[in-house]
């Protein structure tokens, strides 16, 4: 079996998506007005999350994206990596869709 870089790239994209999702959730819930110039409750322009009005599920989705990205980079537990990529799509769609595609087509490379 030939190993490609698709799971690694997909994992990195999922991790970035989850991290940006967490930053957006923190800004939405707490407010980072000193850093970004946005007040509490303003949605940052770089994180258009689908479910921003519900912070707890958004945090769970972002953490799932981070965990799935780590599994994708290590090429272990394909189902968790795919779940993380789906969560990355919900967290930040521009990074999540390529992560989902790359992890889905590299199923044979996982243990």
Buried (B, 14 or more C-beta within 10 A) or exposed (E): EEEEEBBBBBBBBBBBBBBBBBBBBBBBBEBBEEEBEBEEEBEBEEBEBEEBEEBEEBBEBBBBBBBBBBBBBBBEBBEBBBBBBBBBBBBBBEBBBBBBBBBBEBEEBBE
